[in-house]
Amino acid sequence: MLTAIGTVMGTAAVQAAAGHVPAGVAAHAPWYDGGFSPWFLLFPLFWILVIGLITFVARRTWRTNHRWAARQGGEGVLRERYARGEIDETEYRQRLEVLRAEEK
């Protein structure tokens, strides 16, 4: 690009324009002054936080579902026995009341 500008403006003009740019800007870009910058720590920190949040939500959801399944376990077995015809409706309702009374 400088050669294209150089042919249009002349070599002397390009050299004069390049002479006004500070050496740090010409070598590293205008946002980097060559010193230590802690910004590179933000990217790994961001991903660590994202992975930690996903892990936290997944474990909390699993625990909640596990507790719910444990509470519903007795009622589920009772429903299955009633559906198979092993117990009649009156026995089903009596046992269901007993299970629900024990939860409270």
N, C-alpha and C positions, 0 to 999 in steps of 0.2 A: 504494500500500500504506500509505503514511503517512496518507493521508486516511481509510482504513478504520480504522486504529488510532486516529487522532485522534477519530473519532466514537465509538469504544468507550471509550477511556480519557479523552478530553477533550483539548482543544488544549493546555492548560497542561502536562499530563503529557508529551505528545509533545515539546514544546519543551524541557522539562527534561531528557528522555532524550537528545535530540539535542545538548544543550549539554554533555553529559559525553563525547561522542565527539571525539577530537582532530581538528583541521582536516585534517591529512595523511591520516588514515584516511577521513574523510568525502569528501575530494576525489579520492583516488587508489586507495583500497583498502588493506587492512592490510599487504599484502606489498610495497608500493612507497613508498619514503620521498622520492622526488623526485630522488635523486642518480643518478649514472652507474652503470649495471649492465652488466657484460660478458656476462651470460647470453645476450643476443641473438646473440652470436658462435657459440654452441654449435650452433644449428640449421644454419647454412651449413657449419660445420666437419663436422658429422655427415654431411651429404649429399655433401660433397667426399670424405670418407673412403669412403662407400658406393660412389660412382661410381669412385673410384680402385681400390677392392678388386675391383669387377666387371671393370674394365679389366685389372687385373693377372692375374686368374684366366683371363679370356678369351684374353689374349695368351700366357700360359703353356700353356694347353690347345692353342692353335693351333700353337705351336712344337713341342710334344710330338708332336702328330698329324703335323705336317709331317716331323719327323725319322723317325717310324715309317714313314710312307709312302715316304720316300726309301730307307730300309733295305729295305723290302719290294718296292721297285720292280723289281729284277732278278728276284726270285722270282715276282712277279706276271706279268711278261712271259713268263717261262719256263712258268708254268702255262697262260697263254693259248695259247702256241704248242703245248703238249702237247694242250690241249683241242681245238684246231683240227685236230690231226693232222699238223702240220708236222714234229714230231719224235716218235720212238718212246719207249717207257718207259725203255730202257737209256740213251739219250742224255739224257733228262730227268733221270734219277738222277745221271748223271755230271756234268752241268752244275750241278745243284743242289748236289752236294758241293763243286764248285769255288767256287760263290758263297758257300756257308756257310764254307768254309775261308778265304776272303779277308776275311770279316767279323772273324775272330778275330785 
